[in-house]
Amino acid sequence: MAKLNVNPTRMELANLKDRLSLASRGHKLLKDKQDELMRQFIELIKKNNKLRTVVEEKLISAMQSFVMAKSLLNEKYIEELVAVPPRTVNLSVYEKNIMSVNVPVMNFDYSEDDSHTSDISYGYLNSNSELDVSIEEMSAVMKELLELSEIEKTCQLLADEIESTRRRVNALEYRTIPQLEETIYFIQMKLDESERAGITRLMKVKDMG
């Protein structure tokens, strides 16, 4: 590791020691942050895997019902049945902070007037049970699907922050701190050498006197 190009003075030595102390504290804080980010990331990954399994099973079931309904009803009729949504739904998104990382929190907001309206806006006599089941299953899984999207986006943002923090930790641990330590050692050696040379000169002057 190459030392810093500085003058070997006591003032420079004091400055470098201050920088080393600051770098060491920064390294510890970043390492603690990295460990906590990893802990939360692993927890979210486990939760994501469980929720994804549940969502995929429900979506498969809903699609199987829809395929069955499609085989029994005219395709254009199905398109007409689902063309107009039965109620207004808005997606609200705000952010929360996890270890200095802003992650999304998403919710469905239903219009107040139709918050209790059924997701099925057509008469049961005009459809079949497979289509009814498919739409009900699709509606039921939407909240979990939204939660899954939220978790996966959070995982992505945390992974980016973990990588960024890891690079900063490594830069301090393997470059900045060793470089400062080597430079401090070099300056200390130079100052000690200069001090010994000064003492030797004084002793020679004293002997000559």
Secondary structure, DSSP 8 states (H G I E B T S, - for coil): ---------HHHHHHHHHHHHHHHHHHHHHHHHHHHHHHHHHHHHHHHHHHHHHHHHHHHHHHHHHHHHHHHS-HHHHHHHHHS-SS-EEEEEEEEEETTEEEEEEEEEE-GGGTT--S--S-GGGS-HHHHHHHHHHHHHHHHHHHHHHHHHHHHHHHHHHHHHHHHHHHIIIIIHHHHHHHHHHHHHHHHHHHHHHHHHHHHHHHH-
